[in-house]
Amino acid sequence: MRGPVVMLPVLFAGFAFAPLSAHAQATWTDRGAVYESDARQKEGQEEAERAARRKTYAPVVYPKFMDGGERPDIKPAEPPIVYFDQAEDVGSIIVDTANRKLYYVLPDKKAYAYPISVGRDGFTWSGTERISRITAWPSWTPPPEMHKRIPGLPITVTGGLKNPQGARALYLGNTIYRIHGTNNDRTVGRANSSGCFRLMNEHVVHLAGIAKVGSKVKVLQAYNGGVSESAPLSSLFNWGSTEASAAPAKPRPKKPLVTKTTTAAQGATTAKAASAPVEKKAE
């Protein structure tokens, strides 16, 4: 009888801690903990419900050549800065599809972290491209594959608030994919695009202002390095040595220039003294 009694607390402890390890990653809100797995599951259910509702709608037919509407002046917004645990190419862009983040790499293992939307199931991809063009208020020409999936789309839409490409677009090589803005912020942070990466307009304006044509863009299924929102402890213990070595040396004061002016009288006296015989004194 003693054996089962001893094992019960062990079994109970296993059941008690198993859910905690399965839902270790959680975000605390004023309503309690929100686990990442639950949030993803809820998001998938909502997307499935929206897709089912879309099938019941009659197809919307847009004008063949559609005006994108107004083009307001959108001010850039700087995203949070994060810290890498490994060096990356400064000025490059890393897309972390799994975590739905786009990183613009800064010096000293820092990066801007932009929340993005990524491709839905069947539309994700990975690879390395270069930024081939950066455009303000880009036009949008849906590819033939999209016309087959969604009948009634326009042939082209000029840039503006009615255009799903948003305020800026960074073209990726010769592909059909872009890093672009969106006029619907609710789409950011989701997996609902056809392979492009959407940012809020304020963020894509900021990114377009610092990225360069030719910059490398790595699209990854998941970034394999460590990312932290706080600075590493090593940066707190420099003991001022870096600042001392980086301080510019103080310039030495220059000696004032002394200019000698010789008058005519002084010149005659000097010449007379030079021509006079030198008397030798007896030793």
C-alpha positions in Angstrom: 0.0 0.0 0.0 2.9 2.3 0.6 4.1 2.3 -3.1 0.9 3.8 -4.7 0.7 6.4 -1.9 4.2 7.6 -2.7 3.7 7.7 -6.4 0.5 9.8 -6.4 2.2 13.1 -5.5 4.7 12.5 -8.3 2.0 11.8 -10.8 0.1 14.9 -9.6 3.2 17.0 -9.9 3.7 15.8 -13.5 0.2 16.7 -14.5 0.5 20.1 -12.7 3.6 21.2 -14.5 3.0 19.7 -18.0 0.6 22.5 -19.0 3.0 25.1 -17.8 5.8 23.8 -20.1 3.4 23.6 -23.0 2.4 27.2 -22.6 5.6 28.7 -21.3 5.5 31.7 -23.6 2.8 34.0 -22.4 2.0 37.7 -22.6 0.5 39.3 -19.4 -2.3 41.7 -19.9 -4.8 43.4 -17.5 -7.0 40.3 -18.1 -4.4 37.8 -17.2 -2.0 35.7 -19.2 -2.4 35.3 -23.0 -0.5 32.3 -24.2 1.1 32.4 -27.7 -0.3 29.0 -28.7 -3.8 30.1 -27.7 -3.5 33.4 -29.6 -2.3 31.6 -32.8 -5.1 29.0 -32.5 -7.7 31.8 -32.1 -6.2 33.7 -35.1 -6.4 30.6 -37.3 -10.0 30.1 -36.4 -10.9 33.7 -37.1 -9.1 33.5 -40.5 -11.0 30.3 -41.4 -14.3 32.0 -40.5 -13.5 35.0 -42.6 -12.5 32.8 -45.6 -15.8 30.9 -45.2 -17.8 34.1 -45.2 -16.0 35.4 -48.2 -17.1 32.3 -50.2 -20.7 33.3 -49.6 -20.3 36.8 -50.9 -21.0 37.7 -54.5 -17.8 38.6 -56.3 -17.0 42.3 -56.3 -16.2 43.8 -59.7 -13.8 46.8 -59.6 -13.0 49.2 -62.4 -10.4 47.9 -64.8 -8.2 51.0 -64.2 -8.8 52.2 -60.6 -7.8 55.5 -59.1 -5.9 54.9 -55.8 -7.2 58.1 -54.2 -5.5 60.6 -51.9 -1.8 60.6 -51.1 -1.3 62.3 -47.7 2.0 63.2 -46.2 2.7 60.4 -43.7 5.3 61.0 -41.1 7.8 58.2 -40.3 7.6 56.4 -37.0 10.7 54.8 -35.5 10.1 51.2 -34.3 11.7 49.7 -31.2 15.4 48.8 -31.2 16.4 45.2 -30.3 19.7 43.6 -29.6 21.2 40.6 -31.4 23.6 38.1 -29.9 25.5 37.7 -33.1 26.8 40.1 -35.8 24.8 40.7 -39.0 25.5 42.8 -42.0 24.9 46.5 -41.1 22.3 48.0 -43.5 20.8 44.6 -44.4 17.2 43.5 -43.8 16.2 40.2 -42.1 12.6 38.9 -42.4 11.7 36.5 -39.6 8.6 34.8 -40.9 7.8 32.7 -37.9 7.8 35.7 -35.5 6.4 38.1 -38.1 9.2 40.6 -37.6 11.4 42.6 -40.0 14.8 43.7 -38.8 16.9 46.5 -40.2 20.4 45.9 -39.0 22.2 48.7 -37.2 25.8 48.9 -35.9 26.8 47.3 -32.6 24.5 44.3 -33.0 21.4 46.4 -32.9 18.4 46.5 -35.2 15.1 48.2 -35.8 12.2 45.7 -35.3 9.1 46.2 -37.4 6.0 44.1 -36.9 4.8 42.8 -40.3 2.3 40.5 -41.9 3.6 37.5 -43.8 2.3 35.0 -46.4 -0.5 32.8 -45.4 -0.3 29.0 -45.6 1.0 28.0 -49.1 2.4 31.5 -49.8 5.5 31.6 -47.5 8.9 31.6 -49.1 12.6 32.0 -48.1 15.7 33.2 -49.9 18.0 36.2 -50.4 17.2 39.1 -52.6 18.4 42.7 -53.1 16.2 45.8 -53.0 15.9 46.8 -56.7 13.6 49.8 -56.3 12.0 52.0 -53.7 8.8 53.8 -54.6 6.5 56.3 -52.9 2.7 55.5 -53.2 3.3 52.6 -55.7 0.8 51.4 -58.2 -0.5 47.9 -58.0 -1.0 45.5 -60.8 -2.3 42.1 -59.5 -0.5 39.2 -61.2 -2.5 36.7 -63.3 -2.5 34.1 -60.5 -4.3 36.5 -58.3 -6.9 37.3 -60.9 -7.7 33.6 -61.1 -8.1 33.3 -57.3 -10.1 36.6 -57.0 -12.1 37.4 -60.1 -13.2 41.0 -60.5 -9.9 42.6 -59.4 -8.7 45.7 -61.4 -6.0 45.5 -64.0 -4.1 48.2 -62.2 -4.6 50.7 -59.3 -2.7 53.9 -59.1 -1.0 54.8 -55.8 -3.1 56.2 -52.9 -5.1 55.4 -49.9 -7.3 52.9 -51.8 -4.3 51.0 -53.0 -3.4 47.9 -50.8 0.3 48.6 -51.3 0.3 51.6 -49.0 2.6 54.6 -48.8 5.9 52.9 -49.9 7.1 49.8 -51.6 10.6 48.2 -51.6 10.8 45.9 -54.5 12.7 42.6 -54.0 14.9 41.8 -57.0 13.0 40.6 -60.1 10.3 38.8 -58.1 6.7 39.8 -57.7 7.2 40.3 -53.9 7.6 43.5 -52.1 8.0 45.0 -48.7 5.2 47.5 -48.6 2.8 49.5 -46.5 -0.9 49.0 -45.9 -3.9 51.2 -45.5 -5.4 48.6 -43.1 -3.3 48.4 -39.9 -5.4 45.4 -38.7 -3.6 43.2 -41.3 -0.2 43.8 -39.7 1.0 40.9 -37.5 -1.1 38.3 -39.3 -0.3 35.6 -41.9 -2.7 36.7 -44.6 -0.7 38.0 -47.6 0.2 36.4 -50.9 3.9 36.4 -50.1 4.6 40.1 -49.6 5.5 41.7 -46.3 3.2 44.5 -45.0 4.2 47.2 -42.5 2.1 50.0 -41.1 2.5 53.1 -43.3 4.3 55.0 -40.6 6.9 52.2 -40.4 7.3 51.6 -44.1 8.0 55.3 -44.6 10.7 55.1 -41.9 12.2 52.0 -43.4 12.2 53.5 -47.0 14.0 56.5 -45.6 17.0 54.5 -44.3 17.2 51.4 -46.7 19.2 51.6 -49.9 18.7 50.2 -53.3 21.0 47.2 -53.5 20.7 46.3 -49.8 20.5 42.6 -49.0 17.2 41.1 -47.8 17.2 37.7 -46.2 13.8 36.0 -45.9 14.0 33.3 -43.3 11.4 30.8 -42.0 12.8 31.6 -38.6 15.8 33.7 -37.4 18.3 31.4 -35.7 20.0 34.1 -33.6 19.0 35.5 -30.2 17.0 38.7 -30.0 16.6 40.7 -26.9 14.6 43.9 -26.1 17.2 45.0 -23.5 20.9 45.7 -23.9 23.3 42.9 -23.0 25.0 43.1 -19.6 28.4 43.3 -21.4 27.6 46.7 -22.7 27.2 48.0 -19.1 30.8 47.2 -18.0 33.0 49.2 -20.3 34.5 51.1 -17.4 34.9 54.2 -19.5 37.8 52.7 -21.5 35.9 53.0 -24.8 35.0 56.6 -24.2 38.5 57.5 -23.2 40.0 55.9 -26.3 37.4 57.5 -28.5 37.9 61.0 -27.1 39.7 63.2 -29.7 43.2 64.4 -28.7 43.4 68.1 -27.7 45.3 70.1 -30.2 48.5 71.7 -29.1 48.5 75.5 -28.9 50.4 77.1 -31.7 53.3 79.4 -30.9 52.7 82.9 -32.1 54.7 83.9 -35.1 57.3 86.6 -34.3 58.1 88.9 -37.3 61.3 91.0 -37.1 61.2 94.3 -38.8 64.5 96.0 -39.6 64.7 99.7 -40.2 67.2 101.4 -42.6 69.2 102.8 -39.6 69.3 99.4 -37.9 70.5 97.9 -41.2 73.3 100.4 -41.6 74.5 100.0 -38.0 74.5 96.2 -38.4 76.5 96.4 -41.7 79.1 98.8 -40.1 79.6 96.5 -37.2 80.2 93.6 -39.4 82.9 95.4 -41.5 84.8 96.8 -38.5 88.1 95.0 -37.6 88.1 92.7 -34.7 90.6 93.6 -32.0 92.3 90.6 -30.4 93.0 90.9 -26.8 96.2 89.5 -25.3 95.7 86.5 -23.2 
